[in-house]
């Protein structure tokens, strides 16, 4: 499986701290890789988690994760985390994410992220400018809901 033009790419190397007693990446550590992928996705659009929180009082919070673990990653493997938008709404984004080693897909995940008003603890519409960037950059592969 190849990476498409709509994917934001993050290279990741597997370190000893990422592995379990069997010498493979511990399943929960893939979630850390996915988080880093989404964070770098935002940075590629000119945003950081910190600046969004500071400037707007908003944060992105994971609401749900569905992950399929297909093949193991091992110590010192060079991986790619590929992230793209699957569905875009005003208050939530569903990211399609994959972890690859070369052409081999090790993990496929769908991660639903909501825009959260940190003061109220409730979901709210994301800033229009950010929503427009999401929409413009990934319109070719995303299902956009008004």
N, C-alpha and C positions, 0 to 999 in steps of 0.2 A: 504494500500500500504506500502510495507516495503522499507527500505533503502538498497541499494546494496553495494557490496564491492568496486565498482568504485566511489561511492559518497564520497566527502569530507563533513564532518559534522560540523556544528556550532550550539551549543545550544544558544538560545535567550530567554530572559524573556521579557514579555510585561510590560512596565512601563506606568504610568499615562501620561507622555509626548508623548507616541506613539498613544494615543487614541483620538477620536473625540467626539463631543457632544452626539453621540449615545452610547458612551462607548465601541466602538469597534476600532480596529486599523485603523487609517486613511489610505486610499489606498496608498498614496505616501510613507508612511513610510515602506511599504513592499520593496520598491526599496532600502532603506537604509539597510534593513536586507540582501537583495540580494548582495549588494555591499560588506558588511562585509563578507558574505560567499565566494565571489570570492577572496577577500583579504586574508582570512585565507587559502583558497585553494593554493594560491601562497606561503604563508608561509610554508605550509606543504611540499612544494617542495624545501624549502631552500631559497626563495626569498622574498623580500618585495617591495612594490611599490616604496618606497623611494630609496632603493639601486639600483633598476633597473634604475630609473631616474638619480641618481647621477653617476653611473658607465657607462651608455650607452647613456644618453640623450634621452631615449625612455620612453614612458608612455603608459598605456592601457587606451583607451577611449571607452565609450559605444557608439555604432553607432545606435543600435535599441533595443527595448524591446517589446516583445509581452507577455502580462500577462493575465491569466485567474484567476479571483478571485472566488473561489468556496465556501468557508465558512469563516465566520468572526472569528478573534482572539479577545480575550477580555483581560482586565486588569489582570495582574498576570499570564496569561497563560505561560506555558513553551513550547517553540516551538523548532523545529529543522529546520535549513536551510541546505538542501542537494544540493550539486553542483557537476556537472559532465560535461565533455566535450561531446558535441553532434557532432561537426564538427571541424576539425583542419586544418587550412591552414598555409601558411608561415607568412602571415601578419594579420590574424584574427582567432579568436576562437569563436565558438558559444557554450555558456554554457546552459545546461538544469538545471534549478533550481526549487526546490520545497520547500514550507514551510509546515511543518507538525506539528500537535498537536497529539501526540501518533501515531495512525495508520491513522488518518484523514488528507487528503491532503487539505490544505486551499488555496494554490496558486500554480499554475504551470506557469513557465516563461521560455522563450527562450531569451537569451541576447547575441547579437552579439557585440563583443569587438574587436577593431582594435589596432594594435601596431602602435603607432604614434611617428614620429620623432618630438620632441618638438621644435627644432630649425627651421624646415621647415614647420611644421604644416601639414605634409602629412603622409599617411600610409606607412609603410615600413616593411620589414621582421623582425620578432622577432629574438633575438639572437639564434643561432643554438643550444646552450646548453639547453636553456629553451625549445625550440621547441622539442628537443629530450626527455627531461623529460616529457613534456606533452604527447608525443607520446608513450613513454615506459610505463608510469604509467596507461594510460587510453586506450591503444590500443584495448583492448577487447571490449570496448563499443563505441569507436569513429570511425567515418568515416574520414580517414586521406587522405588529398589531398597533393600531393608532392609540 
